[in-house]
Amino acid sequence: MSIFFLTFGLLVIIALAMAVGVIVQKKSMASSCGGLGAMGIDKVCDCDDPCEARKQRLAKERRWNKDRII
């Protein structure tokens, strides 16, 4: 029974460490399936001209992809 409690405690500690890591990085959780991008949908809204915030995000993403080493 002590092995069960030790294993359970270890799993709880690992889960808490991962949660703290996500909170500290201030990143949103991302799935591995690709979301809307995997279905060929570029954006959620139907507008032809994206808003300023989206334009800034796209520019930042383009700069990041250009400077990526891989």
N, CA, C and O atoms as a DFTB+ gen file, in Angstrom:
280 C
 N C O
     1  1       0.820      -1.189       0.000
     2  2       0.000       0.000       0.000
     3  2       0.865       1.253       0.000
     4  3       0.483       2.278      -0.565
     5  1       2.024       1.170       0.631
     6  2       2.900       2.341       0.675
     7  2       3.442       2.684      -0.710
     8  3       3.686       3.854      -1.007
     9  1       3.631       1.678      -1.558
    10  2       4.084       1.936      -2.930
    11  2       3.010       2.709      -3.695
    12  3       3.326       3.603      -4.481
    13  1       1.749       2.366      -3.467
    14  2       0.653       3.088      -4.115
    15  2       0.671       4.564      -3.725
    16  3       0.589       5.436      -4.589
    17  1       0.777       4.847      -2.423
    18  2       0.784       6.236      -1.967
    19  2       2.021       6.977      -2.462
    20  3       1.936       8.162      -2.784
    21  1       3.140       6.321      -2.526
    22  2       4.361       6.935      -3.033
    23  2       4.213       7.274      -4.523
    24  3       4.583       8.367      -4.953
    25  1       3.682       6.354      -5.287
    26  2       3.468       6.580      -6.714
    27  2       2.441       7.677      -6.941
    28  3       2.647       8.553      -7.781
    29  1       1.349       7.641      -6.210
    30  2       0.314       8.662      -6.345
    31  2       0.869      10.037      -5.984
    32  3       0.596      11.015      -6.681
    33  1       1.631      10.123      -4.920
    34  2       2.237      11.394      -4.518
    35  2       3.194      11.925      -5.564
    36  3       3.224      13.126      -5.832
    37  1       3.976      11.036      -6.158
    38  2       4.897      11.435      -7.210
    39  2       4.140      11.985      -8.429
    40  3       4.538      12.998      -9.003
    41  1       3.065      11.323      -8.813
    42  2       2.260      11.802      -9.944
    43  2       1.630      13.153      -9.647
    44  3       1.564      14.008     -10.531
    45  1       1.167      13.363      -8.425
    46  2       0.586      14.655      -8.052
    47  2       1.642      15.746      -8.102
    48  3       1.367      16.848      -8.578
    49  1       2.832      15.462      -7.624
    50  2       3.920      16.442      -7.660
    51  2       4.291      16.789      -9.098
    52  3       4.523      17.958      -9.408
    53  1       4.352      15.799      -9.975
    54  2       4.667      16.040     -11.381
    55  2       3.582      16.889     -12.037
    56  3       3.891      17.822     -12.778
    57  1       2.313      16.572     -11.772
    58  2       1.214      17.352     -12.345
    59  2       1.253      18.797     -11.857
    60  3       1.024      19.718     -12.641
    61  1       1.536      19.003     -10.587
    62  2       1.642      20.360     -10.054
    63  2       2.816      21.106     -10.678
    64  3       2.699      22.295     -10.975
    65  1       3.931      20.438     -10.880
    66  2       5.093      21.081     -11.501
    67  2       4.779      21.505     -12.933
    68  3       5.171      22.591     -13.360
    69  1       4.070      20.650     -13.677
    70  2       3.688      21.017     -15.046
    71  2       2.725      22.188     -15.045
    72  3       2.838      23.076     -15.891
    73  1       1.777      22.212     -14.111
    74  2       0.817      23.310     -14.034
    75  2       1.523      24.619     -13.709
    76  3       1.212      25.653     -14.299
    77  1       2.460      24.584     -12.784
    78  2       3.219      25.790     -12.437
    79  2       4.039      26.249     -13.644
    80  3       4.146      27.450     -13.890
    81  1       4.610      25.330     -14.386
    82  2       5.379      25.681     -15.581
    83  2       4.530      26.382     -16.619
    84  3       4.982      27.349     -17.233
    85  1       3.316      25.919     -16.829
    86  2       2.412      26.554     -17.789
    87  2       2.024      27.947     -17.308
    88  3       1.972      28.887     -18.101
    89  1       1.754      28.083     -16.026
    90  2       1.365      29.380     -15.472
    91  2       2.517      30.371     -15.566
    92  3       2.301      31.527     -15.931
    93  1       3.725      29.948     -15.249
    94  2       4.885      30.837     -15.272
    95  2       5.210      31.284     -16.689
    96  3       5.588      32.437     -16.894
    97  1       5.074      30.404     -17.666
    98  2       5.380      30.755     -19.050
    99  2       4.304      31.617     -19.684
   100  3       4.547      32.246     -20.714
   101  1       3.122      31.658     -19.092
   102  2       1.982      32.442     -19.595
   103  2       1.638      32.079     -21.041
   104  3       1.261      32.942     -21.834
   105  1       1.769      30.826     -21.365
   106  2       1.395      30.342     -22.686
   107  2       0.085      29.582     -22.578
   108  3      -0.205      28.969     -21.551
   109  1      -0.693      29.626     -23.629
   110  2      -1.914      28.842     -23.628
   111  2      -1.590      27.396     -23.984
   112  3      -0.588      27.108     -24.639
   113  1      -2.437      26.516     -23.548
   114  2      -2.238      25.106     -23.853
   115  2      -2.497      24.893     -25.343
   116  3      -3.402      25.508     -25.907
   117  1      -1.728      24.045     -25.970
   118  2      -1.882      23.768     -27.387
   119  2      -2.062      22.271     -27.581
   120  3      -1.420      21.456     -26.918
   121  1      -2.933      21.938     -28.487
   122  2      -3.137      20.515     -28.760
   123  2      -2.202      20.057     -29.865
   124  3      -1.609      20.885     -30.557
   125  1      -2.067      18.785     -30.035
   126  2      -1.166      18.253     -31.048
   127  2      -1.857      18.073     -32.398
   128  3      -1.199      17.743     -33.385
   129  1      -3.172      18.284     -32.457
   130  2      -3.879      18.023     -33.707
   131  2      -3.845      19.216     -34.654
   132  3      -4.185      19.054     -35.826
   133  1      -3.459      20.388     -34.213
   134  2      -3.339      21.535     -35.098
   135  2      -4.539      22.451     -35.083
   136  3      -4.463      23.545     -35.644
   137  1      -5.614      22.074     -34.487
   138  2      -6.784      22.940     -34.380
   139  2      -7.399      23.296     -35.723
   140  3      -7.495      22.450     -36.611
   141  1      -7.814      24.543     -35.870
   142  2      -8.461      24.987     -37.101
   143  2      -7.503      24.977     -38.285
   144  3      -7.928      24.774     -39.422
   145  1      -6.217      25.193     -38.030
   146  2      -5.233      25.190     -39.106
   147  2      -5.162      23.842     -39.811
   148  3      -4.887      23.792     -41.010
   149  1      -5.400      22.771     -39.108
   150  2      -5.360      21.439     -39.706
   151  2      -6.537      21.211     -40.648
   152  3      -6.480      20.354     -41.530
   153  1      -7.603      21.985     -40.454
   154  2      -8.783      21.847     -41.304
   155  2      -8.768      22.828     -42.467
   156  3      -9.723      22.884     -43.241
   157  1      -7.689      23.609     -42.599
   158  2      -7.584      24.556     -43.702
   159  2      -8.232      25.894     -43.410
   160  3      -8.379      26.714     -44.317
   161  1      -8.623      26.138     -42.173
   162  2      -9.235      27.414     -41.809
   163  2      -8.137      28.289     -41.236
   164  3      -7.526      27.941     -40.226
   165  1      -7.876      29.443     -41.886
   166  2      -6.782      30.303     -41.454
   167  2      -7.151      31.148     -40.249
   168  3      -6.308      31.402     -39.388
   169  1      -8.392      31.582     -40.179
   170  2      -8.812      32.433     -39.066
   171  2     -10.245      32.114     -38.670
   172  3     -11.000      31.526     -39.445
   173  1     -10.602      32.498     -37.484
   174  2     -11.917      32.180     -36.950
   175  2     -12.983      33.105     -37.542
   176  3     -14.093      32.669     -37.847
   177  1     -12.640      34.376     -37.702
   178  2     -13.640      35.327     -38.204
   179  2     -13.745      35.254     -39.722
   180  3     -12.859      34.714     -40.385
   181  1     -14.819      35.792     -40.268
   182  2     -15.044      35.772     -41.713
   183  2     -14.647      37.072     -42.400
   184  3     -14.899      37.235     -43.594
   185  1     -14.034      37.997     -41.673
   186  2     -13.717      39.296     -42.270
   187  2     -12.561      39.166     -43.263
   188  3     -11.662      38.344     -43.083
   189  1     -12.601      39.999     -44.327
   190  2     -11.558      39.969     -45.349
   191  2     -10.258      40.584     -44.847
   192  3      -9.171      40.108     -45.175
   193  1     -10.375      41.645     -44.050
   194  2      -9.203      42.347     -43.551
   195  2      -9.065      42.065     -42.056
   196  3      -9.926      42.477     -41.278
   197  1      -8.001      41.373     -41.634
   198  2      -7.857      41.049     -40.211
   199  2      -7.622      42.296     -39.362
   200  3      -7.177      43.326     -39.868
   201  1      -7.917      42.197     -38.096
   202  2      -7.733      43.320     -37.184
   203  2      -6.248      43.562     -36.929
   204  3      -5.404      42.744     -37.294
   205  1      -5.941      44.687     -36.301
   206  2      -4.549      45.069     -36.053
   207  2      -3.824      44.046     -35.175
   208  3      -2.661      43.723     -35.418
   209  1      -4.510      43.549     -34.171
   210  2      -3.871      42.573     -33.280
   211  2      -3.471      41.320     -34.062
   212  3      -2.387      40.778     -33.850
   213  1      -4.338      40.859     -34.963
   214  2      -4.020      39.673     -35.774
   215  2      -2.886      39.972     -36.736
   216  3      -2.022      39.121     -36.947
   217  1      -2.867      41.167     -37.327
   218  2      -1.775      41.534     -38.228
   219  2      -0.445      41.526     -37.488
   220  3       0.564      41.070     -38.025
   221  1      -0.440      42.026     -36.267
   222  2       0.788      42.028     -35.472
   223  2       1.227      40.605     -35.134
   224  3       2.414      40.285     -35.193
   225  1       0.256      39.747     -34.776
   226  2       0.598      38.362     -34.475
   227  2       1.166      37.656     -35.709
   228  3       2.131      36.899     -35.602
   229  1       0.568      37.902     -36.881
   230  2       1.051      37.272     -38.103
   231  2       2.448      37.766     -38.454
   232  3       3.294      36.977     -38.874
   233  1       2.699      39.068     -38.285
   234  2       4.027      39.610     -38.561
   235  2       5.054      39.008     -37.607
   236  3       6.162      38.665     -38.019
   237  1       4.689      38.881     -36.342
   238  2       5.591      38.291     -35.355
   239  2       5.877      36.834     -35.708
   240  3       7.014      36.376     -35.594
   241  1       4.843      36.106     -36.136
   242  2       5.023      34.702     -36.513
   243  2       5.926      34.580     -37.735
   244  3       6.773      33.688     -37.794
   245  1       5.750      35.480     -38.721
   246  2       6.604      35.448     -39.906
   247  2       8.059      35.723     -39.538
   248  3       8.961      35.052     -40.039
   249  1       8.297      36.713     -38.659
   250  2       9.666      37.018     -38.215
   251  2      10.259      35.827     -37.484
   252  3      11.425      35.486     -37.683
   253  1       9.452      35.191     -36.633
   254  2       9.934      34.047     -35.868
   255  2      10.311      32.902     -36.802
   256  3      11.357      32.274     -36.634
   257  1       9.447      32.631     -37.794
   258  2       9.726      31.536     -38.737
   259  2      10.949      31.848     -39.590
   260  3      11.705      30.939     -39.933
   261  1      11.159      33.131     -39.943
   262  2      12.305      33.501     -40.740
   263  2      13.597      33.329     -39.951
   264  3      14.612      32.920     -40.514
   265  1      13.574      33.632     -38.667
   266  2      14.770      33.569     -37.834
   267  2      14.988      32.200     -37.199
   268  3      15.964      32.002     -36.476
   269  1      14.102      31.269     -37.459
   270  2      14.207      29.945     -36.851
   271  2      15.417      29.204     -37.419
   272  3      15.699      29.289     -38.614
   273  1      16.112      28.496     -36.581
   274  2      17.343      27.811     -36.967
   275  2      17.054      26.491     -37.676
   276  3      17.790      26.106     -38.585
   277  1      16.028      25.819     -37.287
   278  2      15.731      24.469     -37.801
   279  2      15.459      24.483     -39.256
   280  3      15.193      23.435     -39.845
